[in-house]
Amino acid sequence: MSKVASVTALDDYRLDVTFADGIRGIVSLKDQLYGPMFEPLKEVLYFKQVRVDEFGVICWPNGADLAPDALYDELLTQSRVA
């Protein structure tokens, strides 16, 4: 499994994500914040509470998290297109 090394919240519900192997990129969650776990993230100050847990997973205080493997694949696709 790919592990996230760092994450930074950016404007417009975007995340700057760096993986342990150096793969880095920006992902937008703007159109993906729906459902009971992700609705609270629409509050900008709450969205900015993003962190990486001890397993290398992006998460928020309410338990919402993002699958690192899917993010990794998305960033790899971005780097191939760029």
N, C-alpha and C positions, 0 to 999 in steps of 0.2 A: 504494500500500500504506500502511496505517495504521502509524505508528511509535509504540512505547511510549516514553514519556519517563521514567517511573519505576515501580518496583515495590517493594513491601514485603511480606515474609512475615508473616502473622498466624497466630494459633493455629488449630488444627484444619484444617491444610492449606489455608488460604485465602490469597489474594493481593490486596493493595490495588494496583490498576493505574491509572495515569494515562497517557493518550495525549497526543501532542504538540498535538492540537487542543483539549485540555481535558476530553475525555470521561473520566470516572473512575468506578470502581466496584470491587466486591469479587467475586472469582470463587472458587469452591470446587473444589479438585482432589481432595478426599477420596476420592471414588469413581472416580477416573480414574488412580490410580497403579498401573498394572499394565504388564507387559511389561518386557523387559530394560533399557530406558533409564529407565523411571520407577520401577521397584521400589526403587532406592537412595534415592529421594526420601521414602520412608516413614520413613526415619531423620530425626527432627525437625531435628537440627543440620545435616544435609546439605540438607534442604529450605530452610532459612533462608539458604543460600548463593546464593540466587537473585539474578540481576542482569540488567541490560539490556545487550546487546552493542552494538557500533558500528553495527549495522543497525536498531536499535530493536526487537529480538526478545528476549523473556524466555528466559533460559537458565540452566543449571547447569553446574558444572565437568565433569561426565561427558559433556557434549554434548547432553543432553536439552534440548529447546526447545519453545515453544508458538507456534503460528501466530497472529500478531498480528491478521490479518483475522477469524478465527473469534472471538477474544476481543472484538474491537471490536464485532462483530455481537451477541454475547451481552450486552455492556454497554448497547448501544443498546436492545435488547429490554427489559432491566431498567429502563431509564429511562422507557420508554413505559408499562410496567406500573405503576411507582411513582406 
